[in-house]
């Protein structure tokens, strides 16, 4: 059975983008995989609107054609996520958190009844058995520090949807010591290749 990777890039930069470079290297570790590419920076996703919310909370069998059209892109994004065995996310840290482009993707895939559900015991994720590899880059924010609001949030929302196997490759504090940061991140990518 073919392994499927969903490769998400969110950096506004192309030339010199560390997250694009690192995420591509991670994907290249799996040459036999089927790769679904989703660039949320190059092809921006819409923000959630009142029409979207109304359509989303209308039972699927009662949605009008217009409501189905409003949800079509979100449905496609959820389908990509469900198809994937591994999700590789290029995560640049913007102002201590995730880029707006990636947040828009999250808002469109975190859907009750599709990627999570509510039970008497609380919410339960529906996307179990998947792995996420996050290729993070930051200028001054240290990954995992108290000022890093990107990785804890991303891990939380992925876990909320049932994905708890999350590995972070961090090229953090590039503005402080770019060479050491990149050496560390590339070693992490190499370790992943060895473990694959």
C-alpha angles and dihedrals in degrees: 000000000000118000111233123210124194105206113198122186121188105169117121087211128077104173108066096000108157095194093051090050095047096044090049090051091052092051090047088061086073105052093165095052126107106240127208109195122208118176106187093181098052093042104032118211123227121257120244112273135189089259090053093050092048091050093046093053094045110096109259094241091053099049119120120231088256091054091048089053091050090054097040097098092044089050090052092050092049090049090053090050093049092049093053124094091186128025118203113196125191102211120189111187109234116188091340095307145062121301116263088243091061092043088055089054091049092050090052097048101039095087128155111240093019108054100007139010138200119243135176087265093051134265120345126196119233099197099077124155096040131118129218126201114192119200103200130188130181137170099219109347114105112221111248094015125126091262093052104098094159104071098039090050093046092048091048096050092044090050090048087059091047102264109124101152098091125158120189121206104195127202089174131163092024090161089059101046113350096177095053092043093052092045089054093047094046089050088054090052090050090050090053090052091051091050094047 
